[in-house]
Amino acid sequence: MSTNNLIEAKELTRIYTRGSEKVAALNKASFDIPEGSIVSVIGQSGSGKTTLVNVLGCLDNPTSGELKIDGNEIFRAGLELSETKLTVIRRKFFGYVFQKFFLIPTLTVKENILLPGVFQSSLKANEANLDNIMDMLGIAKRKDHLPSQLSGGEMQRVAIARALINKPKILIADEPTGNLDSKHSDEIKELIVHLNKTNGITIILVTHNPDFAKIGNITIELTDGCVKKAA
């Protein structure tokens, strides 16, 4: 595992306004994430886990604080990147996997995986990488199937393949086994470990499952938007 910090967060804060009330969903969170890590983000429901990964993954801007990704300043006082620049950062660095699979029901497995390239002028390059990804994830024989013809575990593998098609440095997985039974959850857990060890992808994993969280070599525990522990 590299000792280079791929992500540097300093006092990240995200405040939401609900009428006259202000809620700090994230409150002065500070930590570093070395390249090649598996980071387990844990905490009770409502503790700020999803807010944190949305900010780290450039899906949401913090209200204050500082964020660097691979040395690139993403946010600090006086600097807030435009949506166009954030889109470039997301495409360059991130793949996203969520609890819901978000597969297009009318597209085949192959078409769902290649979908990001349609919007990024990288379809040809992605097609060259498609077979390797599908083989690695064990879904090559399902490439012409529709999502309705897949098991839950297979659908999540397709979602992971779609997240990997652009060869991201960082995979954000927000409760990726939340809709799966224990057998398929174990398969996804093993797959994430394999991706980290074999491909060197940095994994940021949100989970309520304590056994799943154990795969992380860094644990960030949140309580009421505050980092209770980062070790």
Buried (B, 14 or more C-beta within 10 A) or exposed (E): BEEEBBBBBBEBBBBEEEEEEEEBBBBBBEBBBBBBBBBBBBBEEEBBBBBBBBBBBBBBBBBBBBBBBBEEEBBBEEEEBEEEEBBEBBBBBBBBBBBEBEBEEEBBBBBBBBBBBEEBEBBEBBBEBBEEBBEBBEBBEBBEBBBEEBEBBBBBBBBBBBBBBBBBBBBBBBBBBBBBEEEBBBBBBEBBEEBBEEBEBBBBBBBBBEEBBEBBBBBBBBEBBBBEEBE
